[in-house]
C-alpha cells in the first residue's frame, strides 16, 4: 500500500452509536468470560479490547459473515468465539 493510500483509509467506526451500543451490551459479559479463561482482570480486558478491535476492522466479514447483516445470535457467537480463541500469550 502506498503511503498516500494510508491517508484515505477510514479509521475503525468505534465512535458510532451502533458500536458504542455493542460495547455497552457485550463488554462486561465478555470480560467475565475472558477472565474465567485467562485468570486475571487486566488480561481479560486486553483480550476483550482485541475482540472489539477485530470487530471494528471488519474481521467478522472475513469469517464469511456480513457484520452489518449478522443476527444478534451470530454476532454474540462470533464475539465469544474470538474472545475464547485469544492469543497464546494470554494463557495463565
Secondary structure, 3 states (H helix, E strand, C coil): CCHHHHCCCCCCCCCCHHHHHHHHHHHHHHHHHHHHHHCCHHHHHHHHHHHHHHHHCCHHHHCCCCCCCCCHHHHHHHHHHHHHCCCHHHCC
